[in-house]
């Protein structure tokens, strides 16, 4: 049923997104992009490679799955898990055939997989206000441009070395010299600097912000936010990038001494407290990954195939969505329990408008049964 049965995943994925949206979707929800690793032995499990494994905090032999999580009020519901296929698998016909990798599947960087997955969940009606991601995704200008091009708000991690310009930078055409070639590119009025260098040069901008209360008291750190223009515009002379769009550059000083940096395209009037809370909301996906592994056995799959892994991952997501449905009031309330209210919400960017929302506790099982009865599509496998 899991490894070899040819049932289609697309209908179930669509129902999963719709169920997640009923549970937690809305303009206050966030779509969190991340990845999670499955530690493996040997070299024949689909997509396995020695690569960074967040679970172990070091490089290890593992599979890496790009994950999408729809979350609101610290309640996560997973809506996607897609295997990252390393480059060395792309041209290895023998391993691809043995693992049943479809012909159409080729190497894609993780940020491209994430954008394709975002398009899929948008098409299925997911509603959210912001996309969140760590520096593995946020460091890619193509990812940030892709989000902006889809008119999506974002708050993403970046590398400390990411170049930025002051927000008031201007561009001017250089004066024509009497000799030599005319210069074609405009010249910025200020030089670009590293994100860390700019933020750390403004120590007075940092202040303590608490984003929520934990079991041991308020969770807080030092934050600073500056308006900048990101150096991800057109390439000028010397390979330097001209100023791109204006954005928030956020610096974080943690109690551990660790320092992190982020970019966000939220409006200029956004308070620092809102920026900090959004940035820290990304960690809800770690809770989801832990639940998928500890409660539902995401990392216990022993098959080697592309089809089997994605079947197993999808079934884990469906099971977790059902558990969240129960946790949020799907069962008959016990004495003293309070069910989560089904508050209506306006659609987010690019998401379809309300189509007569059903109760957020509508069960997944009828949709699951119907989707499993649908005939599977044909799939070509590289031979």
C-alpha positions in Angstrom: 0.0 0.0 0.0 2.8 2.5 0.8 5.8 1.4 -1.2 4.3 0.0 -4.4 0.6 0.8 -4.7 0.1 3.4 -7.4 -2.5 5.6 -5.6 -2.2 9.3 -6.5 -1.0 11.8 -3.9 -2.4 15.0 -5.6 -6.1 14.6 -4.5 -5.1 13.9 -0.9 -2.6 16.8 -0.9 -5.4 19.1 -2.0 -7.7 17.8 0.7 -4.9 18.2 3.3 -4.4 21.8 2.4 -8.1 22.5 2.6 -8.3 20.8 6.0 -5.3 22.7 7.3 -6.9 26.0 6.1 -10.1 25.2 8.0 -8.1 24.5 11.1 -5.6 27.4 11.1 -5.8 29.4 7.9 -6.4 33.1 7.7 -4.6 36.4 7.4 -2.9 35.9 10.8 -1.5 32.5 9.8 2.0 32.0 8.6 3.3 29.5 6.0 6.7 28.3 7.3 9.2 26.9 4.9 11.9 24.6 6.3 13.4 21.2 5.8 13.7 18.1 7.9 16.2 15.2 7.6 15.8 11.5 7.8 19.0 9.7 8.8 19.8 6.7 6.6 22.4 4.0 6.2 23.8 3.0 2.7 23.4 4.8 -0.6 20.3 3.3 -2.2 17.4 5.0 -0.4 16.0 7.6 -2.8 17.8 11.0 -2.5 20.2 9.9 0.2 23.5 11.8 0.5 26.0 12.9 3.0 24.7 16.4 3.7 23.8 18.7 6.6 21.4 17.0 9.0 19.6 19.4 11.3 18.5 16.6 13.6 22.1 15.8 14.4 23.5 19.3 13.9 26.2 18.1 11.5 26.8 16.4 8.1 25.4 12.9 7.9 24.1 10.3 5.5 20.4 11.4 5.2 17.5 12.3 3.1 16.3 15.9 3.2 12.6 16.9 2.8 11.5 20.4 2.1 8.5 21.1 4.4 5.7 23.6 4.4 3.7 24.2 7.6 0.6 26.3 7.9 0.5 27.7 11.5 -1.5 30.1 13.6 -1.4 30.8 17.3 1.4 28.3 17.7 -0.7 25.5 16.2 1.1 23.9 13.2 -0.4 21.8 10.5 1.9 20.3 7.9 0.8 20.8 4.3 3.8 19.5 2.3 6.9 17.3 2.3 9.0 17.1 -0.8 12.2 15.2 -1.2 15.3 17.2 -2.2 17.0 15.2 -4.9 20.8 16.0 -4.8 22.6 16.8 -8.0 24.6 13.6 -8.0 21.3 11.7 -8.3 20.3 13.6 -11.4 22.7 11.7 -13.8 22.8 8.4 -12.0 20.4 6.4 -14.2 20.9 3.2 -12.2 20.1 4.6 -8.8 17.2 6.6 -10.2 15.6 3.5 -11.8 16.1 1.4 -8.7 14.4 4.0 -6.6 11.6 4.7 -9.1 12.4 8.4 -9.5 10.0 9.8 -12.2 11.6 10.9 -15.5 10.3 14.4 -15.0 12.1 14.8 -11.6 15.5 16.5 -11.8 17.7 18.4 -9.4 16.1 21.6 -8.1 17.6 23.8 -5.3 15.6 23.8 -2.2 14.4 27.3 -2.7 12.9 26.3 -6.1 11.1 23.3 -4.5 9.7 25.6 -1.9 8.4 28.1 -4.4 6.7 25.3 -6.4 5.2 24.0 -3.2 3.9 27.5 -2.3 2.2 27.7 -5.7 0.6 24.3 -5.0 -0.8 25.2 -1.6 -2.0 28.6 -2.9 -3.9 26.8 -5.7 -5.5 24.6 -3.1 -6.8 27.6 -1.2 -4.4 28.1 1.7 -4.8 31.5 3.4 -1.9 33.0 5.2 -0.4 36.5 5.8 3.3 35.8 5.8 5.9 33.4 4.6 8.7 32.5 7.1 12.0 30.7 6.4 15.5 30.4 7.7 18.7 31.5 6.0 18.9 28.3 4.0 16.1 29.8 1.9 16.3 33.5 2.7 19.9 33.7 1.5 18.7 33.0 -2.1 17.7 36.3 -3.8 15.7 34.2 -6.3 13.6 32.9 -3.4 12.9 36.4 -2.0 12.2 37.7 -5.5 9.9 34.8 -6.1 7.9 35.6 -2.9 7.7 39.3 -3.8 6.7 38.4 -7.3 3.8 36.4 -5.9 2.8 39.5 -3.8 3.5 37.6 -0.6 4.8 39.2 2.6 7.9 37.5 4.1 10.3 37.4 7.0 13.4 35.3 6.2 16.8 34.6 7.7 19.9 35.8 5.8 23.6 35.4 6.1 25.5 38.1 8.1 27.4 38.9 4.9 24.3 39.7 2.8 25.0 43.1 1.2 22.6 46.0 1.8 22.5 49.7 1.1 21.1 52.5 3.2 17.4 53.1 2.5 18.1 56.6 1.2 20.6 55.5 -1.4 20.2 57.1 -4.8 21.5 56.2 -8.3 23.0 58.6 -10.7 24.5 58.2 -14.2 28.3 58.8 -14.2 29.6 61.8 -16.1 30.9 61.0 -19.5 34.7 61.2 -19.7 36.5 62.7 -22.7 38.4 59.4 -23.2 37.6 55.7 -22.7 34.4 53.8 -22.9 31.3 55.4 -21.5 30.0 53.8 -18.3 26.8 52.0 -18.7 25.7 51.4 -15.2 24.3 53.9 -12.7 26.4 54.5 -9.6 25.0 54.3 -6.0 25.4 57.3 -3.8 26.6 54.9 -1.0 28.6 51.7 -0.9 26.9 48.4 0.1 27.9 46.8 3.4 27.3 43.5 5.1 24.0 43.1 7.0 25.8 42.4 10.3 28.2 45.3 9.9 25.4 47.8 9.3 23.2 46.6 12.2 26.0 46.2 14.7 27.1 49.7 13.9 23.9 50.9 15.5 24.0 49.5 19.1 21.5 52.1 20.3 18.9 50.6 18.0 18.7 47.4 20.0 16.0 46.9 22.6 14.5 44.0 24.5 11.4 42.5 22.9 9.3 39.7 24.3 7.4 37.8 21.7 5.4 35.3 24.0 5.3 33.8 27.4 6.9 30.3 27.8 6.7 27.8 30.6 9.5 29.6 32.4 8.4 33.2 31.8 8.6 35.7 28.9 10.7 34.7 25.9 12.8 37.7 24.9 15.9 38.8 23.1 17.5 42.1 21.9 16.2 43.2 18.5 17.0 46.1 16.1 15.3 46.9 12.8 16.6 49.3 10.1 15.1 50.2 6.7 17.5 49.2 3.9 17.7 48.5 0.2 18.9 45.0 -0.4 21.9 44.6 -2.8 20.1 42.1 -5.0 19.2 44.4 -8.0 20.8 44.3 -11.4 24.5 43.4 -11.6 26.7 46.4 -12.2 30.4 46.8 -13.0 32.7 44.4 -11.0 29.9 42.0 -10.4 28.4 44.2 -7.6 24.6 44.3 -7.3 22.7 47.6 -7.5 20.1 48.4 -4.8 16.9 46.3 -5.0 13.7 46.8 -3.2 13.4 48.5 0.2 13.0 46.1 3.2 13.5 45.7 6.9 16.8 44.5 8.1 16.4 42.9 11.5 19.2 42.0 13.9 18.7 39.7 16.9 21.0 39.2 19.9 20.2 36.1 21.8 20.9 35.5 25.5 23.3 32.7 24.4 25.4 35.3 22.6 24.3 34.0 19.2 23.5 36.7 16.6 21.0 36.3 13.7 19.9 38.6 10.9 16.7 38.7 8.8 15.0 40.5 5.9 11.3 41.3 5.7 9.3 43.1 3.1 6.6 44.1 5.6 5.5 47.8 5.4 7.7 50.5 6.7 5.3 51.3 9.6 5.5 47.7 11.0 6.4 47.8 14.7 9.5 46.1 15.9 7.4 43.9 18.2 5.5 42.5 15.2 8.7 41.8 13.2 10.2 40.0 16.2 7.1 37.9 16.8 6.8 36.9 13.2 10.5 35.9 13.0 10.2 33.8 16.1 7.0 32.1 14.9 9.1 30.1 12.4 10.1 27.8 15.2 6.7 26.2 15.3 7.8 24.0 12.4 10.4 22.4 14.6 7.6 21.3 16.9 5.7 19.8 13.9 8.8 17.9 12.7 9.3 16.5 16.2 5.7 15.4 16.3 5.9 13.8 12.9 8.8 11.7 14.0 8.0 11.0 17.7 4.3 10.4 17.3 3.8 9.2 13.7 7.1 7.6 12.7 8.1 9.9 9.8 11.7 8.7 10.2 10.8 5.0 10.5 10.1 4.3 6.8 12.4 1.5 5.6 11.5 1.6 1.9 13.8 3.0 -0.7 11.5 4.3 -3.4 10.4 7.8 -4.5 6.8 6.7 -4.5 7.0 4.9 -1.1 8.7 7.8 0.7 6.2 10.4 -0.6 3.3 8.1 0.2 4.6 7.6 3.8 5.3 11.3 4.3 1.8 12.3 3.1 0.1 9.7 5.3 2.1 11.1 8.3 0.9 14.6 7.4 -2.7 13.4 7.1 -2.5 11.7 10.5 -1.0 14.7 12.1 -3.7 16.9 10.7 -6.3 14.5 12.1 -4.6 14.7 15.5 -4.7 18.5 15.4 -8.4 18.3 14.4 -9.0 16.3 17.6 -6.8 18.5 19.7 -8.7 21.6 18.5 -12.1 20.2 19.5 -12.9 17.5 17.0 -13.8 15.1 19.9 -16.8 15.6 22.1 -15.6 18.1 24.7 -14.9 16.7 28.2 -16.1 18.5 31.2 -14.1 21.7 31.6 -12.8 21.6 28.0 -13.4 24.5 25.6 -13.6 23.9 21.9 -11.7 26.3 19.6 -14.2 28.8 18.0 -14.5 28.7 14.3 -13.7 32.4 13.7 -14.2 33.6 10.1 -11.3 35.4 8.4 -10.7 37.4 5.3 -8.6 35.7 2.5 -4.9 36.4 2.3 -3.0 37.5 -0.8 -3.6 35.4 -3.9 -5.9 33.0 -1.9 -9.4 32.4 -3.2 -12.2 34.2 -1.4 -14.5 32.4 1.1 -16.4 29.7 -0.6 -18.8 29.0 2.2 -16.4 27.9 4.9 -17.3 24.7 6.7 -16.7 23.9 10.4 -13.0 23.8 11.0 -13.5 20.5 12.7 -14.9 18.8 9.5 -13.3 15.3 9.5 -10.6 14.3 7.1 -11.6 10.7 6.9 -14.4 11.0 4.2 -12.0 12.9 1.9 -9.2 10.4 2.6 -11.5 7.4 1.7 -12.7 9.1 -1.5 -9.2 10.0 -2.7 -7.8 6.5 -2.1 -10.6 5.1 -4.3 -9.7 7.4 -7.2 -7.9 5.8 -10.2 -4.1 6.5 -10.2 -2.5 8.5 -13.1 0.1 6.9 -15.3 3.7 7.7 -14.2 6.8 7.2 -16.3 9.9 6.0 -14.5 13.5 6.4 -15.8 14.8 3.1 -17.0 
